[in-house]
Amino acid sequence: MTAPLTLPLPGFLPPVRVLTLLVGVHLIGLCFGLGGATMLDFWILRWMRWGGLPPEIGRIFLFVSKVCTVGIGLLWLSGLGFLAIYAAEAPEKLQNPKLWAKITVVVVLTLNGLVIHGAILPGILRDIGRPMLDGISGKRTGVFLVSGAVSGVSWYAAFALGLMRELNGTVSYGVLIGLWLAAVAAASVGAYTLWLHLREWSALRRGESGRGAAPDLGRRRSGRIPASQIVRVGPVAGVGV
């Protein structure tokens, strides 16, 4: 194990390790990506629940998705720096199965993000005021729900793998990836089931609202008395015409 790489600081400050700087960049990227992805998930759930969102939310969706992209970029920048530091200072760390499991998750997260932001999200956001996925083909609906599950699970999986040092060298790569895939599958089924339930609930709510407004709408459109309710009065006896 070689001496750690450091950068000198001006004045009385001690030199700072390059690894420390990389950890800072990594945490910033995680905050951008995990925070942004979580906000998008909450908005999608609200969209499912209420059947539409204000038009300005579409612009916020696109902005937050760009923040997530910046987060992934910072994760890659710092992650590659970690690999270089490990190779120079402590090559044995490259044998850690948790490290390669996290890299696998981030690779899939990156590819999934390209699919969502390049092929799915623009079409979904064309009319954010209508029910989510309304008029979208079944294939694209499935891809969107699975991609959303992959995104949500993978961001938190990457966070957990980076946080839990107890997993270093104690759990195999296959077990970690198996747990991640199981979580993705469960989240995909849960997202599809929730979407079906909320779509039916939203349709029922719109139907009840339409039936409740129909009589009032009829009265509002016509102020005339129906002909069947008009009583014809003949000449009154004793009164000349």
C-alpha positions in Angstrom: 0.0 0.0 0.0 1.5 3.3 -1.1 1.2 6.7 0.5 -2.1 8.4 -0.2 -2.2 11.0 -3.0 -2.7 14.5 -1.6 -3.1 18.1 -2.9 -1.3 21.0 -1.1 -3.5 23.8 0.3 -2.3 27.4 0.8 -1.2 28.8 4.2 -1.4 26.9 7.4 -4.0 24.3 6.0 -2.8 20.7 5.8 -2.8 18.9 2.4 -6.1 17.3 1.5 -6.4 13.8 0.1 -7.5 13.4 -3.5 -9.8 10.6 -2.2 -11.5 13.1 0.1 -12.2 15.5 -2.9 -13.6 12.6 -4.9 -15.9 11.6 -2.0 -17.2 15.1 -1.9 -18.0 15.1 -5.7 -19.6 11.7 -5.3 -21.9 12.8 -2.6 -22.9 15.9 -4.6 -23.7 13.7 -7.6 -25.7 11.4 -5.3 -27.7 14.3 -3.9 -28.5 15.6 -7.4 -29.5 12.2 -8.8 -31.2 10.6 -5.8 -33.1 13.7 -4.8 -34.2 14.5 -8.4 -35.3 11.0 -9.1 -37.3 10.9 -5.9 -39.1 14.1 -6.7 -39.9 12.8 -10.2 -41.3 9.6 -8.7 -43.5 11.6 -6.3 -44.8 13.7 -9.2 -45.6 10.6 -11.2 -47.5 9.1 -8.3 -49.5 12.3 -8.0 -50.1 12.2 -11.8 -51.4 8.7 -11.4 -53.6 9.7 -8.5 -55.2 12.8 -9.9 -55.3 12.1 -13.6 -53.4 15.2 -14.6 -50.9 17.9 -13.5 -50.6 21.7 -14.2 -48.9 22.4 -17.5 -45.9 24.2 -15.9 -45.0 20.9 -14.2 -43.9 19.6 -17.6 -41.1 22.2 -17.6 -40.1 21.2 -14.1 -40.0 17.6 -15.1 -37.5 18.3 -17.9 -35.4 20.5 -15.6 -35.2 18.0 -12.8 -34.4 15.2 -15.3 -31.4 17.4 -16.4 -30.3 17.7 -12.7 -30.4 13.8 -12.5 -28.2 13.7 -15.6 -25.7 16.0 -14.0 -25.8 13.7 -10.9 -25.0 10.6 -12.9 -22.2 12.5 -14.6 -20.7 13.4 -11.3 -21.0 9.8 -10.1 -19.1 8.6 -13.1 -16.4 11.2 -12.7 -15.8 10.5 -9.1 -16.3 6.7 -9.5 -13.6 6.5 -12.2 -11.4 8.5 -9.9 -12.0 6.0 -7.1 -10.9 3.2 -9.3 -7.7 5.1 -10.3 -7.0 5.9 -6.6 -7.6 2.3 -5.5 -5.3 1.0 -8.3 -2.5 3.4 -7.1 -3.0 3.2 -3.3 -4.7 -0.1 -2.5 -5.1 -2.5 -5.4 -6.7 -5.1 -3.0 -9.9 -2.9 -2.9 -10.5 -3.7 -6.5 -11.3 -7.3 -5.5 -14.3 -6.1 -3.4 -17.6 -7.7 -4.9 -19.6 -4.8 -3.6 -17.6 -2.3 -5.7 -18.4 -4.2 -8.9 -22.0 -4.7 -8.0 -22.3 -0.9 -7.5 -20.6 -0.3 -10.9 -23.1 -2.7 -12.5 -26.1 -0.9 -11.0 -24.8 2.5 -12.1 -24.2 1.2 -15.6 -27.8 0.0 -15.9 -29.0 3.2 -14.3 -27.2 5.3 -16.9 -28.5 3.2 -19.8 -32.0 3.3 -18.4 -31.8 7.1 -18.0 -30.9 7.4 -21.7 -33.9 5.4 -22.6 -36.3 7.4 -20.4 -35.1 10.8 -21.3 -34.4 10.1 -25.0 -37.3 7.9 -26.0 -40.1 7.9 -23.4 -40.3 11.1 -21.4 -40.8 13.6 -24.3 -43.8 11.6 -25.5 -45.3 11.2 -22.1 -45.0 15.0 -21.4 -46.8 16.1 -24.5 -50.0 16.6 -22.7 -49.4 16.5 -18.9 -53.0 17.7 -18.2 -54.5 14.4 -19.3 -54.4 11.0 -17.4 -50.9 9.6 -17.4 -50.1 7.2 -20.3 -53.5 8.0 -21.9 -53.3 7.1 -25.6 -49.9 5.5 -25.2 -49.5 2.0 -26.6 -49.3 -1.0 -24.2 -45.7 -1.7 -25.1 -44.6 1.9 -24.4 -46.6 1.9 -21.2 -44.8 -1.3 -20.0 -41.4 0.1 -20.9 -42.1 3.4 -19.0 -43.3 1.6 -15.9 -40.4 -0.9 -15.9 -37.9 1.9 -16.6 -39.3 3.9 -13.7 -39.0 0.9 -11.4 -35.4 0.4 -12.5 -34.6 4.1 -11.9 -36.1 4.2 -8.4 -34.7 1.0 -7.2 -31.2 1.5 -8.7 -30.7 5.0 -7.2 -31.4 3.7 -3.7 -29.4 0.5 -4.4 -26.4 2.5 -5.3 -26.9 4.7 -2.2 -27.1 1.6 0.0 -24.1 -0.1 -1.6 -22.0 3.0 -1.1 -23.2 3.5 2.5 -22.9 -0.1 3.9 -19.3 -0.9 4.6 -20.5 -4.1 6.3 -20.9 -5.5 2.8 -17.2 -5.1 1.9 -15.8 -8.5 1.1 -18.6 -10.4 2.9 -21.4 -10.8 0.3 -20.8 -12.2 -3.2 -21.4 -10.3 -6.4 -24.1 -12.7 -7.4 -26.1 -12.3 -4.2 -26.0 -8.5 -4.4 -27.1 -8.4 -8.0 -29.8 -11.0 -7.3 -31.2 -8.9 -4.5 -31.2 -5.8 -6.8 -32.9 -7.7 -9.6 -35.6 -9.1 -7.2 -36.2 -5.5 -6.0 -36.6 -4.3 -9.6 -39.0 -7.1 -10.4 -41.1 -6.4 -7.3 -41.1 -2.6 -8.0 -42.2 -3.2 -11.7 -45.1 -5.4 -10.7 -46.1 -3.0 -8.0 -46.0 0.0 -10.4 -48.1 -1.8 -13.0 -50.6 -2.9 -10.4 -50.8 0.6 -8.9 -51.3 2.2 -12.3 -54.2 -0.2 -13.2 -55.9 0.5 -9.8 -55.5 4.3 -10.0 -56.6 4.4 -13.7 -59.8 2.6 -12.8 -60.3 4.8 -9.8 -59.7 8.0 -11.9 -62.2 6.8 -14.6 -64.9 6.1 -12.0 -64.3 9.5 -10.4 -64.6 11.3 -13.8 -67.8 9.3 -14.6 -69.4 10.2 -11.3 -68.5 13.8 -11.7 -70.0 13.8 -15.2 -73.3 12.3 -14.1 -73.6 14.7 -11.2 -73.1 17.7 -13.5 -75.5 16.6 -16.2 -78.8 17.7 -14.7 -77.5 21.0 -13.6 -76.0 21.5 -17.0 -79.4 20.9 -18.7 -81.1 23.5 -16.5 -78.3 25.9 -17.2 -78.6 25.5 -21.0 -82.4 25.9 -21.3 -84.5 28.3 -19.3 -87.8 27.3 -21.1 -90.6 25.3 -19.5 -91.2 22.0 -21.2 -94.3 21.8 -23.4 -95.7 18.9 -21.4 -95.8 21.1 -18.3 -97.8 24.0 -19.8 -101.4 24.2 -18.8 -103.7 25.8 -21.4 -106.4 28.1 -19.8 -109.6 28.6 -21.8 -111.9 31.7 -21.7 -113.3 32.5 -18.3 -117.1 32.5 -18.0 -118.7 35.9 -18.0 -115.8 37.7 -19.4 -116.0 39.1 -22.8 -113.3 38.4 -25.3 
